[in-house]
Amino acid sequence: MLLEFSCSNFKSIKEKVTFSAIATDDSKNEEFLRKFGDFRVLHTSVIYGPNGSGKSNLFKAIGFVRDLVLKSCENNAGEVLKQPRHKIASQDEKSEFNIQFIMGDIRYAYGFVLRNNLVSEEYLYYFAREREEREEIVKVFEREEGEICLGEKFEENKVLLEITKDELGDNRLLLSCIGNKSGICEISDAFLFFKLHLVIHNMEVKSERENCIRAMIENEEMRKLIISVFNELDSDIKDIRVEDGDEGPRVKVVYDEFETDLVEEESTGINKLFDLVLPIVQSFVNGKVMIVDEIELNLHRNVSYKIINLFNTHLPNNSAQLIFTSHDISLLSLNLFRNDQIWFAQLGKDRATELYSLVEIKNIRADENIAKGYIMGRYGAVPIFKNNGGVVK
């Protein structure tokens, strides 16, 4: 599970902004939470704000971190990294990224600093629980200007000791270089969080439909959840069957008196819906972190509501999370979200993104109409309206 993410000097984000999925002490809707040690972690979070406020850039920053962890080990000597700075930032101004997450039963803290398009700092810690009542911070490694300092527990590890300054290079992350070959579970698990458990959905990139379909074949629960989500459209879909085809599995959509081939006979809208819903439900079933920008773009309101409730009420001990942006104010309700699940983004000084939670707004009543308050500008992050009153997306 994602606990917290912060970054600075990335696209519209200038000063440090922090997103947190750690719940406050509010006792409302405890079923929306997963307990982990001293923390209570939220399963869903939503970010509202006008177009251009930087909502998407927060998600791009998370994707940027994930991609560097997974791919920077492939960089050639002399190759510089992309460092998408804020427009008024100087060339040598640092960009900083920090993330805390849970993998298995361990809490991790990882982060790095880029300066002049190269890695200048990096660290990895985890928190070992001793005697249930307290956590001990364990250093895996710290890195500054190419010099690596290993934690006491890892000082004798041959793989870590053999990483030279030249081999590592200042255009590669250490976690990227050792994540798959250290032989240390604390390192490999941290790497696997980025590789397998952090899913950033992008409708511009063709979904891994075939992988999701095969997962649906193997998991009856997933198939039933997919059908239940489609039923929110009053689409009369009774079942979804999968057949082997010459070029891979083919999906048949079953109605009362006939069936259709998903690709060849169903509408573009249904196909787009399928490509969004399938990985979301797969992430839910497999306990992954799913990040979706503008969830309502290809979803009917009833489907969005169904999916949010799915993650909110979750399966016992499921670690699945859904973190998304939206312009759909019909979802903005304290019946669907706790105060600490609702976030806002707006542009402040220097046209830089500011990010804050509804929790930070004073005097919110338990029965407050949050959608109305948002439209009226009570919480900042004021949406922009068309002449006919619709929200500009």
C-alpha positions as CSV (number, residue, x, y, z in Angstrom):
1,M,0.0,0.0,0.0
2,L,1.1,3.5,-0.7
3,L,1.4,5.5,2.5
4,E,2.8,8.8,1.5
5,F,4.4,10.5,-1.5
6,S,6.1,13.9,-1.7
7,C,8.1,15.7,-4.4
8,S,9.4,19.1,-5.3
9,N,10.5,20.9,-8.5
10,F,8.7,18.6,-10.9
11,K,6.6,20.2,-13.8
12,S,4.0,22.5,-12.1
13,I,5.1,21.4,-8.6
14,K,7.7,23.8,-7.3
15,E,7.8,23.7,-3.5
16,K,7.3,20.3,-1.8
17,V,3.8,18.9,-1.9
18,T,2.8,15.8,0.1
19,F,0.0,13.3,-0.6
20,S,-0.9,10.9,2.3
21,A,-3.1,7.8,2.5
22,I,-2.7,7.6,6.2
23,A,-6.0,8.2,8.0
24,T,-6.7,10.8,10.6
25,D,-8.1,9.9,14.1
26,D,-11.6,10.4,12.7
27,S,-13.7,7.3,13.6
28,K,-16.2,7.7,10.7
29,N,-16.3,4.7,8.3
30,E,-13.7,2.6,9.9
31,E,-14.5,-0.1,7.4
32,F,-12.8,2.1,4.7
33,L,-9.5,1.6,6.5
34,R,-6.8,-1.1,6.9
35,K,-4.9,-1.2,10.1
36,F,-1.2,-1.6,9.9
37,G,0.8,-1.3,13.1
38,D,0.1,2.2,14.5
39,F,-1.3,3.3,11.1
40,R,-4.8,3.2,9.6
41,V,-4.5,3.3,5.8
42,L,-7.1,4.6,3.4
43,H,-8.2,2.3,0.5
44,T,-9.4,5.2,-1.7
45,S,-8.5,8.8,-2.2
46,V,-9.7,11.4,-4.8
47,I,-8.1,14.7,-5.9
48,Y,-10.2,17.6,-7.3
49,G,-9.2,20.8,-8.9
50,P,-9.5,22.9,-12.1
51,N,-7.8,21.8,-15.3
52,G,-4.1,22.9,-15.2
53,S,-3.9,22.9,-11.4
54,G,-1.3,20.0,-11.4
55,K,-3.5,17.0,-10.4
56,S,-2.1,15.0,-13.2
57,N,1.5,16.1,-12.5
58,L,1.4,14.5,-9.1
59,F,0.6,11.2,-10.7
60,K,3.2,11.8,-13.4
61,A,5.7,12.3,-10.6
62,I,4.8,9.0,-9.1
63,G,5.2,7.4,-12.5
64,F,8.5,9.2,-13.0
65,V,9.8,7.6,-9.8
66,R,8.6,4.2,-10.8
67,D,10.1,4.4,-14.3
68,L,13.5,5.4,-12.9
69,V,13.5,2.6,-10.4
70,L,12.6,0.1,-13.1
71,K,14.6,1.4,-16.1
72,S,17.5,3.7,-15.0
73,C,19.8,0.6,-14.6
74,E,19.8,0.4,-18.5
75,N,21.2,3.9,-19.0
76,N,24.5,4.1,-20.9
77,A,27.6,5.9,-19.5
78,G,27.4,9.6,-20.1
79,E,23.6,9.6,-20.7
80,V,21.7,12.2,-18.6
81,L,18.3,11.7,-16.9
82,K,15.3,13.7,-17.8
83,Q,14.5,16.1,-14.9
84,P,11.2,17.9,-15.7
85,R,11.8,21.0,-13.5
86,H,9.3,23.8,-12.7
87,K,9.4,26.5,-15.3
88,I,11.2,29.1,-13.2
89,A,13.6,26.6,-11.5
90,S,17.3,27.0,-12.2
91,Q,19.3,24.3,-14.0
92,D,21.1,23.3,-10.8
93,E,18.1,23.4,-8.5
94,K,17.4,20.0,-7.1
95,S,14.2,17.8,-7.6
96,E,13.4,15.6,-4.6
97,F,11.2,12.6,-4.5
98,N,10.2,10.6,-1.3
99,I,7.8,7.7,-1.0
100,Q,6.7,5.5,1.9
101,F,4.9,2.2,1.2
102,I,4.0,-1.2,2.7
103,M,5.2,-4.3,1.1
104,G,4.1,-7.5,2.8
105,D,4.3,-6.6,6.5
106,I,7.1,-4.1,6.2
107,R,7.0,-0.4,5.9
108,Y,9.6,1.2,3.6
109,A,10.9,4.7,3.0
110,Y,12.7,5.4,-0.2
111,G,13.7,8.5,-2.0
112,F,16.3,10.3,-4.2
113,V,17.4,13.7,-5.3
114,L,18.2,14.8,-8.9
115,R,20.5,17.8,-9.6
116,N,21.7,18.8,-13.1
117,N,19.9,15.8,-14.6
118,L,21.8,13.3,-12.5
119,V,21.3,11.4,-9.2
120,S,23.0,13.2,-6.3
121,E,21.3,11.5,-3.3
122,E,19.4,8.3,-2.7
123,Y,18.3,6.3,0.3
124,L,16.3,3.1,1.3
125,Y,15.1,2.3,4.9
126,Y,12.7,-0.1,6.3
127,F,11.0,-0.3,9.7
128,A,11.5,-3.5,11.7
129,R,9.0,-4.1,14.4
130,E,10.4,-5.2,17.7
131,R,8.2,-6.6,20.4
132,E,5.0,-5.4,18.5
133,E,4.9,-2.1,20.4
134,R,7.8,-0.2,18.6
135,E,9.4,0.1,15.3
136,E,13.1,0.3,14.6
137,I,14.4,2.2,11.6
138,V,16.9,0.0,9.6
139,K,19.2,1.6,7.0
140,V,19.6,-0.4,3.9
141,F,21.7,2.2,2.1
142,E,22.4,5.9,1.8
143,R,24.1,7.4,-1.2
144,E,25.5,10.9,-1.7
145,E,27.4,12.0,-4.8
146,G,28.2,8.4,-5.8
147,E,29.4,7.3,-2.3
148,I,27.4,4.4,-0.9
149,C,27.0,3.9,2.9
150,L,25.5,0.5,3.7
151,G,23.5,-0.2,6.8
152,E,25.1,-2.4,9.4
153,K,23.0,-5.4,8.5
154,F,24.1,-5.3,4.8
155,E,27.8,-4.4,5.1
156,E,28.9,-8.0,4.1
157,N,26.6,-8.5,1.1
158,K,28.8,-9.3,-1.9
159,V,26.5,-7.8,-4.5
160,L,26.3,-4.5,-2.7
161,L,30.0,-4.5,-2.0
162,E,30.8,-5.1,-5.7
163,I,28.8,-2.1,-6.9
164,T,31.5,0.4,-7.8
165,K,31.1,4.1,-8.3
166,D,31.8,3.7,-12.0
167,E,29.4,0.8,-12.4
168,L,26.6,2.6,-10.6
169,G,27.1,5.9,-12.4
170,D,25.3,9.1,-11.5
171,N,22.6,8.4,-14.1
172,R,21.3,5.3,-12.4
173,L,19.4,4.6,-9.2
174,L,21.1,2.1,-6.9
175,L,17.7,0.4,-6.2
176,S,17.3,0.0,-10.0
177,C,20.8,-1.7,-10.3
178,I,20.4,-4.1,-7.4
179,G,16.7,-4.7,-7.1
180,N,16.7,-7.9,-9.0
181,K,20.0,-9.4,-8.0
182,S,20.8,-8.5,-4.4
183,G,19.5,-11.7,-2.8
184,I,18.2,-9.6,0.0
185,C,14.4,-9.8,0.5
186,E,14.2,-6.3,2.0
187,I,15.7,-4.9,-1.2
188,S,14.0,-7.2,-3.7
189,D,10.6,-6.6,-2.1
190,A,11.1,-2.8,-2.3
191,F,11.9,-3.1,-6.0
192,L,8.9,-5.4,-6.6
193,F,6.5,-2.8,-5.1
194,F,7.4,-0.6,-8.1
195,K,7.5,-3.4,-10.6
196,L,4.3,-5.3,-9.7
197,H,2.2,-3.4,-7.1
198,L,2.2,0.2,-8.3
199,V,-0.1,0.4,-11.3
200,I,-0.6,3.7,-13.1
201,H,-3.4,3.5,-15.6
202,N,-3.1,5.5,-18.8
203,M,-5.9,5.2,-21.4
204,E,-3.5,6.5,-24.1
205,V,-1.4,3.3,-23.8
206,K,-3.1,0.1,-24.9
207,S,-4.1,-1.8,-21.9
208,E,-2.6,-5.2,-21.3
209,R,-5.9,-6.7,-22.2
210,E,-4.7,-10.2,-22.8
211,N,-2.9,-10.5,-19.4
212,C,-6.0,-9.2,-17.7
213,I,-8.2,-11.7,-19.6
214,R,-6.0,-14.6,-18.6
215,A,-6.2,-13.4,-15.0
216,M,-10.0,-13.4,-15.3
217,I,-10.0,-17.0,-16.6
218,E,-8.0,-18.1,-13.5
219,N,-10.0,-16.1,-11.0
220,E,-13.7,-16.7,-10.8
221,E,-14.1,-13.8,-8.3
222,M,-12.6,-11.4,-10.7
223,R,-15.0,-12.5,-13.5
224,K,-18.0,-12.0,-11.2
225,L,-16.8,-8.6,-10.2
226,I,-16.4,-7.5,-13.8
227,I,-19.9,-8.6,-14.6
228,S,-21.3,-6.8,-11.5
229,V,-19.6,-3.6,-12.6
230,F,-21.0,-3.8,-16.1
231,N,-24.4,-4.4,-14.7
232,E,-24.3,-0.9,-13.2
233,L,-24.8,0.3,-16.8
234,D,-28.1,-1.6,-17.1
235,S,-26.5,-3.3,-20.0
236,D,-28.2,-6.6,-19.6
237,I,-24.9,-8.4,-19.7
238,K,-25.4,-11.8,-18.1
239,D,-21.9,-13.4,-18.4
240,I,-18.5,-13.0,-19.9
241,R,-16.9,-16.0,-21.5
242,V,-13.4,-16.4,-22.8
243,E,-12.5,-18.7,-25.8
244,D,-9.1,-19.5,-27.2
245,G,-8.5,-17.9,-30.6
246,D,-5.7,-18.1,-33.2
247,E,-4.2,-14.8,-32.0
248,G,-5.0,-15.1,-28.3
249,P,-8.0,-15.3,-26.1
250,R,-11.3,-13.8,-27.3
251,V,-13.9,-12.4,-25.0
252,K,-17.6,-13.2,-25.6
253,V,-20.2,-11.0,-24.0
254,V,-23.3,-13.0,-23.1
255,Y,-26.8,-11.5,-23.2
256,D,-30.2,-13.2,-22.7
257,E,-30.7,-14.4,-26.2
258,F,-27.3,-13.9,-27.9
259,E,-23.7,-13.2,-27.4
260,T,-21.2,-10.8,-29.0
261,D,-17.5,-10.8,-29.7
262,L,-16.1,-8.0,-27.6
263,V,-13.6,-6.7,-30.2
264,E,-15.5,-7.2,-33.4
265,E,-19.1,-6.6,-32.4
266,E,-19.3,-4.4,-29.3
267,S,-19.1,-0.6,-29.4
268,T,-16.0,1.4,-29.0
269,G,-17.5,2.7,-25.7
270,I,-17.9,-0.8,-24.3
271,N,-14.3,-1.7,-25.3
272,K,-12.9,1.4,-23.7
273,L,-14.9,0.6,-20.6
274,F,-13.6,-2.9,-20.6
275,D,-10.0,-1.8,-20.9
276,L,-10.4,0.5,-17.9
277,V,-12.5,-1.7,-15.7
278,L,-10.5,-4.9,-16.2
279,P,-7.1,-3.7,-14.8
280,I,-8.9,-1.8,-12.0
281,V,-10.7,-4.9,-10.8
282,Q,-7.6,-7.0,-11.3
283,S,-5.7,-4.6,-9.1
284,F,-8.5,-4.8,-6.5
285,V,-8.4,-8.6,-6.5
286,N,-4.6,-8.8,-6.3
287,G,-4.2,-6.1,-3.7
288,K,-2.4,-3.5,-5.8
289,V,-2.2,0.3,-5.8
290,M,-4.2,1.6,-8.8
291,I,-3.7,5.2,-9.9
292,V,-6.2,6.6,-12.4
293,D,-6.3,10.1,-13.8
294,E,-9.8,11.5,-14.5
295,I,-11.6,8.2,-13.8
296,E,-14.9,9.5,-15.2
297,L,-13.6,10.0,-18.7
298,N,-14.6,6.6,-19.8
299,L,-16.8,5.5,-17.0
300,H,-20.5,6.0,-16.4
301,R,-21.2,7.6,-13.1
302,N,-22.8,4.5,-11.7
303,V,-19.7,2.5,-12.6
304,S,-17.4,5.0,-10.9
305,Y,-19.5,4.8,-7.8
306,K,-19.5,1.0,-7.9
307,I,-15.7,0.8,-8.2
308,I,-15.1,3.3,-5.4
309,N,-17.4,1.4,-3.1
310,L,-15.6,-1.8,-4.1
311,F,-12.3,-0.5,-2.8
312,N,-13.8,1.3,0.2
313,T,-15.5,-1.8,1.6
314,H,-12.8,-4.2,0.2
315,L,-12.1,-7.8,1.0
316,P,-10.9,-8.8,4.4
317,N,-7.2,-8.0,4.8
318,N,-7.0,-6.8,1.2
319,S,-4.4,-4.1,0.6
320,A,-5.8,-2.7,-2.7
321,Q,-5.9,1.0,-3.1
322,L,-7.6,3.3,-5.7
323,I,-6.2,6.8,-6.0
324,F,-7.7,9.0,-8.7
325,T,-8.5,12.5,-9.9
326,S,-12.0,13.6,-11.0
327,H,-14.1,16.5,-12.2
328,D,-17.3,14.7,-11.4
329,I,-18.8,16.6,-8.5
330,S,-21.6,14.0,-8.1
331,L,-19.0,11.8,-6.4
332,L,-18.0,14.5,-4.0
333,S,-19.9,13.4,-1.0
334,L,-19.2,12.6,2.6
335,N,-21.5,9.6,2.1
336,L,-18.9,8.1,-0.2
337,F,-15.7,9.6,1.3
338,R,-14.2,10.5,4.6
339,N,-12.7,14.0,4.9
340,D,-9.2,12.6,4.8
341,Q,-9.9,10.9,1.5
342,I,-10.7,14.1,-0.4
343,W,-7.9,16.3,-1.7
344,F,-7.7,19.5,-3.7
345,A,-5.1,20.9,-6.1
346,Q,-4.8,24.5,-7.2
347,L,-2.2,26.9,-8.6
348,G,-0.7,29.4,-6.1
349,K,2.3,31.7,-6.3
350,D,4.5,31.3,-9.4
351,R,1.7,29.2,-10.9
352,A,2.9,26.3,-8.7
353,T,0.8,23.4,-7.6
354,E,-0.6,23.5,-4.1
355,L,-2.0,20.2,-2.7
356,Y,-4.1,19.9,0.5
357,S,-6.7,17.7,2.1
358,L,-10.3,18.6,3.1
359,V,-9.0,17.8,6.7
360,E,-7.1,21.1,6.5
361,I,-10.3,23.1,6.0
362,K,-11.8,24.3,9.3
363,N,-15.4,23.9,10.4
364,I,-16.5,21.2,8.0
365,R,-19.9,19.9,9.3
366,A,-20.6,16.2,9.3
367,D,-23.6,16.7,7.1
368,E,-22.0,19.4,4.8
369,N,-22.8,19.4,1.1
370,I,-19.2,19.1,-0.1
371,A,-20.1,19.3,-3.8
372,K,-21.9,22.6,-3.2
373,G,-19.1,24.0,-1.1
374,Y,-16.6,23.1,-3.8
375,I,-18.6,24.8,-6.5
376,M,-19.0,27.9,-4.3
377,G,-15.2,28.0,-3.8
378,R,-15.2,27.4,-0.1
379,Y,-12.3,25.0,-0.3
380,G,-10.2,26.8,-3.0
381,A,-9.3,24.8,-6.1
382,V,-12.3,26.5,-7.7
383,P,-13.5,24.6,-10.8
384,I,-13.9,26.5,-14.1
385,F,-17.4,26.6,-15.6
386,K,-18.7,26.8,-19.2
387,N,-21.4,29.2,-20.1
388,N,-24.0,26.5,-19.7
389,G,-22.9,25.7,-16.2
390,G,-20.9,22.6,-16.9
391,V,-17.5,22.0,-15.4
392,V,-14.7,22.4,-17.8
393,K,-12.7,19.2,-17.8
